[in-house]
Amino acid sequence: MGASPHGFTVVRGRGYRPEQVDEALDGLFGEQEEARARLARLVAEQGELTAETERLRALAATLPPPAYESLGAHAGKLLTLAESEAADVRAAAEADAART
């Protein structure tokens, strides 16, 4: 008796031992059920995270713009300048995108 490429004992020329096949299939079906359960958990978690993301975005939209006074005058000026330059870059990119 030899062995198949899948590890089953070959009997009667080309057949396999049913108990080995049944055991292998039971293992595969068990793995499939575990994968389905994990998928269901991940889908539920994705829904929760999506809802949390939306909640946080809505909350962030209600917040006032950041004030930099607590960082000191120099840091505040730098950050204000950076915001202004970022707005200019964003506007230029949007204009470029509109042309193409």
Secondary structure, DSSP 8 states (H G I E B T S, - for coil): --B-TTS-BEETTTEE-HHHHHHHHHHHHHHHHHHHHHHHHHHHHHHHHHHHHHHHHHHHHHS-----GGG-HHHHHHHHHHHHHHHHHHHHHHHHHHH-
